[in-house]
Amino acid sequence: MKRSLYLLFAVLVLASMVLTACGPAATPVPPTEAPKPTEAPKPTEVPPTAVPEPTEVPAPSVGTPENPIIMALAPSATAQELIASGEDIAKQLSAMTGYTITTTVPTSYGALVEAMGAGQAHVGWLPPFAYVIANSKGYAEVGLVTVRRGATTYGAQFVANAESGLTSYFDPAANDGRGANTADAKTALAQLEGKKPCWTDPLSSSGYVIPLGIIQNLGVKPRTGAFVQGHPTVINSVYLSPKGEICDFGATFIDARSNVAEQFPDVNDKVIVVWRTDPTIPNDNVAFAADLPTDVRAKIVEALLKMAETEDGKAALKKVYSIDGLQQVDDAFYDDFRVYLEASGVDVSSLVK
């Protein structure tokens, strides 16, 4: 029994060995490679953010409270009178256009011209010669011309104190009371030789440029004159100079004596007209700065024309420059005047700087 169990155990062991020998060989497992160290990812390059340029805040529209339209008046009367009258006109224009409008009175015609070119005046009431200068510089363009006694042109006059010894060659009763010269310019103005004049302003057509051109063409040589600023001031100076204390004669528009009649009721007796020119000088105008928008100009022109037809508007215009009305014109209106300036011997280019 024991022997049989032994043999059985031996057979089983042998069979097990045989089966193991006949089985497939074990596949060798390659050695595991150590993982390469992982490189840290490069940081993403972010382009620098451009710093935005500061945005310019647009300027407020012209005619707003922040950027009012500046209306400049020629200093042909006292500043107080002009400011009061100008503010009345500005108030009516503001109501009609919706624009904010302020007024100013430059110290001289030259300052007025420069204000038009420097953005310090958008609307200017310019005397004709000042306008010609401003236009030649590209500063201003005309919109309206003023009307007085039905005319858009006027003349200049030479005046003197009745006690000065100068002779009047003008008859105020002639021509149905409108007056007329009784002698030619050469006869009437020869007596101004060596006399001291009172002029209005270097850019005043009737108060300096045209009268000086006339007497220079005649060969008359007055003394160096005084610029007293304003036609009423010239009349006042002559009125107060019976012995030439301020000046021997003066030049103004026709007839500036009416501007001081309230102050000096006897002015027509004390201040005589020596001689008058023909009415070849354009009236003062309403001109616009060259850079003022076209639509703004058109609106102001329309309002001024309507204003000149109302009672309040007529009163304001009459008060400021004795204006009876307004007429729309363009620069060609001044062509004849430019020819007249040249004929008078005035070198316009010498005044354009």
NORTAWO-V156727 format. One record per residue. N is the residue number from 0. PSI is psi as a letter, one per 30 degrees, with the letter a starting at -180 (* if undefined). Layout:
BEGIN
[[N,PSI] [N,PSI]]
END
This chain:
BEGIN
[[0,e] [1,e] [2,e] [3,e] [4,e] [5,e] [6,e] [7,e] [8,e] [9,e] [10,e] [11,e] [12,e] [13,e] [14,e] [15,e] [16,e] [17,e] [18,e] [19,e] [20,e] [21,f] [22,l] [23,k] [24,k] [25,k] [26,k] [27,k] [28,j] [29,l] [30,k] [31,k] [32,k] [33,k] [34,k] [35,k] [36,k] [37,k] [38,k] [39,k] [40,k] [41,k] [42,k] [43,k] [44,k] [45,k] [46,k] [47,k] [48,k] [49,k] [50,j] [51,k] [52,k] [53,k] [54,k] [55,k] [56,k] [57,k] [58,k] [59,k] [60,k] [61,k] [62,f] [63,l] [64,e] [65,f] [66,i] [67,l] [68,k] [69,k] [70,j] [71,k] [72,k] [73,k] [74,h] [75,f] [76,a] [77,k] [78,e] [79,e] [80,e] [81,e] [82,e] [83,e] [84,e] [85,e] [86,e] [87,e] [88,e] [89,e] [90,e] [91,e] [92,e] [93,e] [94,e] [95,f] [96,f] [97,f] [98,l] [99,k] [100,k] [101,l] [102,l] [103,l] [104,j] [105,l] [106,f] [107,l] [108,e] [109,e] [110,e] [111,e] [112,e] [113,e] [114,e] [115,e] [116,f] [117,g] [118,g] [119,g] [120,k] [121,e] [122,k] [123,k] [124,j] [125,k] [126,l] [127,e] [128,e] [129,e] [130,e] [131,e] [132,e] [133,e] [134,e] [135,f] [136,f] [137,g] [138,e] [139,l] [140,k] [141,k] [142,e] [143,l] [144,k] [145,l] [146,k] [147,k] [148,h] [149,g] [150,l] [151,g] [152,l] [153,l] [154,l] [155,l] [156,k] [157,k] [158,l] [159,l] [160,k] [161,f] [162,g] [163,f] [164,f] [165,k] [166,k] [167,k] [168,h] [169,k] [170,j] [171,f] [172,f] [173,l] [174,h] [175,h] [176,f] [177,f] [178,l] [179,k] [180,k] [181,g] [182,l] [183,l] [184,e] [185,e] [186,e] [187,e] [188,f] [189,f] [190,f] [191,f] [192,k] [193,g] [194,l] [195,k] [196,l] [197,j] [198,l] [199,d] [200,k] [201,f] [202,g] [203,k] [204,e] [205,f] [206,g] [207,e] [208,e] [209,e] [210,e] [211,e] [212,e] [213,e] [214,f] [215,e] [216,f] [217,f] [218,g] [219,k] [220,j] [221,l] [222,l] [223,k] [224,l] [225,k] [226,j] [227,f] [228,j] [229,k] [230,e] [231,e] [232,e] [233,e] [234,e] [235,e] [236,e] [237,e] [238,e] [239,g] [240,i] [241,f] [242,g] [243,g] [244,e] [245,e] [246,l] [247,f] [248,l] [249,l] [250,k] [251,l] [252,l] [253,k] [254,j] [255,f] [256,e] [257,f] [258,f] [259,g] [260,e] [261,e] [262,e] [263,i] [264,f] [265,g] [266,e] [267,f] [268,e] [269,f] [270,j] [271,l] [272,k] [273,e] [274,l] [275,k] [276,l] [277,l] [278,i] [279,g] [280,k] [281,k] [282,l] [283,l] [284,l] [285,j] [286,l] [287,k] [288,k] [289,f] [290,g] [291,k] [292,k] [293,e] [294,e] [295,e] [296,e] [297,e] [298,e] [299,e] [300,e] [301,e] [302,e] [303,e] [304,e] [305,e] [306,e] [307,f] [308,f] [309,l] [310,e] [311,e] [312,e] [313,e] [314,e] [315,e] [316,e] [317,e] [318,e] [319,e] [320,g] [321,h] [322,k] [323,f] [324,a] [325,k] [326,k] [327,k] [328,l] [329,a] [330,f] [331,f] [332,f] [333,g] [334,e] [335,e] [336,e] [337,e] [338,e] [339,e] [340,e] [341,e] [342,f] [343,f] [344,g] [345,k] [346,j] [347,e] [348,f] [349,f] [350,f] [351,j] [352,*]]
END
